[in-house]
Each structure stands twice: as C-alpha cells, then as structure tokens.
Amino acid sequence: MNEMTETQRRILACVREWIAEHGEGPTVREIGRSVGLSSPSSVAYQLGRLQQLGAISRDDRGWRSIRLC
C-alpha cells in the first residue's frame, strides 16, 4: 500500500478537525485555504488519492460529501 504524502496528511487532519468542529465535511476550497493549496484541482487530486488509499470516502453529489473511513 502506498504511503501518504505530507500534503495528504495535512488534508486528512484538516478534514478530521473540520468534521469535529462543524459536523460535516469541508468543501474543496475550505480545505485548500486550510492547507495552503490555491488550486481546487490540486485539492481534488489529493482527495482522490486519499480515497484510493481508503482514508476517506466521497459522495459525488454534494459539496460537503467527504467522510472519514
């Protein structure tokens, strides 16, 4: 299994903290602001990798659809 990159660890920590504080997943832009990524496509790519690694799940139908596995 592939190891997570530092950026992926920071994104996963952001998602955990956001869900604990707000009760729902953050948007791609909220994640980007939190971890210092200005491109939403970069965040989306990293979320896809985290999904492949089994760390998160996403429902493509909603903005705040990120869930921890």
C-alpha positions, -999 to +999 in steps of 0.1 A: +000+000+000+013+035-008+023+058+019+005+092+024+024+123+014+028+152+039+002+172+019-023+143+021-016+140+059-024+177+063-056+174+042-067+144+063-060+163+095-080+193+081-110+170+073-109+154+107-108+188+125-135+203+103-159+174+108-153+175+146-160+213+147-188+216+121-204+181+119-199+179+081-171+177+057-153+208+043-155+220+007-126+217-016-119+254-013-121+253+025-095+225+025-073+245+001-074+276+023-066+255+054-036+237+040-023+264+017-032+250-017-046+277-040-058+253-068-091+235-062-079+209-088-048+202-066-071+196-036-094+174-057-065+153-069-052+148-033-087+139-022-089+113-049-056+098-038-069+097-002-100+079-014-079+054-033-059+048-001-091+042+018-087+071+042-119+089+031-150+083+011-168+108-010-203+111-024-200+130-057-235+145-053-227+170-026-202+198-018-196+186+017-196+149+010-162+139+024-164+112+051-137+095+071-133+058+067 
